[in-house]
Amino acid sequence: LANTDEYIEGQVTGSLGEVLVRCNNVLYIRGAEEEEEEETMRD
């Protein structure tokens, strides 16, 4: 499937792009967004 979008609770959450469907299972893995560290490095 090309140009696939991800929907969660009826809302578009992002574009997945190209997705391969094998049998009846769909697997998509994406990287988690990193949170910025609030602490600064000290010497």
N, C-alpha and C positions, 0 to 999 in steps of 0.2 A: 504494500500500500504506500503510495507516495503522498507527500504533503499532509501527513496525519497530524491532527491536533489532539491534545489531551484535555478531557473534561472531568472536572470534579464537582459533584453536586450541581450539574447543569451549567457550570461556568467554565469558560475556556481558561486553562491555566498555562498553556504554552504550546509551542509547536514541536512535535517529535520528529518530523521529517519523514524518512523512509522507515517502514515497519514491516518485518517479516512475520507472517502468521503460519505456524506449523501445526497441523492438526487443529485442535480446538484450544491451544494454549497461546497466549500472547505474553511475551517477555520483553520488557524495556527497562534498561538500567541507565540511570543518569547520575552524575556526580552531585553530591549535596553541596549547597552553598555554604561557604565558610563564614562564620561570624567574626567580626573584627574584635580583636582583643582590646579590652578597655584599659588594661594595665600597661604601662610603658616599661621598657627595659631599663634597668638600673645598672650602673657600673659596679 
